[in-house]
Amino acid sequence: MPNEPKHFVYVLESTRNPDRHYIGLTSDVPARLAAHNDARSLHTAKHGPWKLLVWMEFTDATVAARFERYLKTGSGRAFARRHF
């Protein structure tokens, strides 16, 4: 289905502090990265600029949201450190 909405889970890394990461969910990765780097997100404004480490595309919004929540858990963060 060519016009199906896409859902992306992404992981950012602060270029000033590479130990600082941010995990998010969006339908437009380039626009969202620009918003983080333009300090339009309260959670990331003070730690930018950010670079994109990885993004994963999902066709199902529920699955994407579950994966984002998982990556924000302790075991999910460990998974991300090992694989990203």
N, C-alpha and C positions, 0 to 999 in steps of 0.2 A: 504494500500500500504506500504509494509515493508521498502522500501528504499527511501521513500519520505524524503526530507530534512526537518529538524525541525528548528523552530525559537523560541528563548527564549527571553523574556523580564525579566530582573533581577534587583533587588534592593540590593545594598551593603550598609553596615554601617561601618564607621570608628571605629576601636576598640580604638583609641586614643581620638576621639571626637565623641561620639555617636549621636550628633546632626547633624553630617555631613553624607550625603547620596549621592549615585551615582546611576543613572538609566541608563541601557544600553540594547543593543540588540546583540545577538550572536547566533551561531549555536552550540557552545561547551562551556557550562557553566564552567566546571572545568578548562579548558585551559584559559578561559577569566579571571576567578578569579585569577589564577596563574599569569597571565600577569599584572593584577592590583597590586598584592602583590609583584611582582618583579620590580615594578616601570617602566614598559614598556609602561605605558599610561601617557601622559603628564598631563591629567586632574585629575588623582588620585594619582600620585607619591608622592606628599608632604603630603597627609593625611592618608596614610596607616599605618599599615596593615588594611585590609578590611575583613569583614565577610559577608557571603551571608545571607540576610534576607529572601528573597523569589524569586522564579523564576516561570514563567508561560510559558507553551509550547503552541505554535500556529502552525498549519499546513499551514497557509496562511501568506506569508511574508508581504503582504500589511497590513493585519490586525495587525500583530505584530508591524510593524513600526508605525501605527496609535496609537496603545495603548502606545507604548514607548513615542511618542510625547505628548499624553494626560497626561501621568504621569509627564511630565516635565513642565506642565502648573500649574498655581496657584490652580485651582480646582483639578487637578490630584494629586498634592502634598498633598492637604488636604485629598483626597480619600486614598492615600497611608498611611498617618499618622493614619487615622481611622482604616484601615483594615490590615495593615502590621505591 
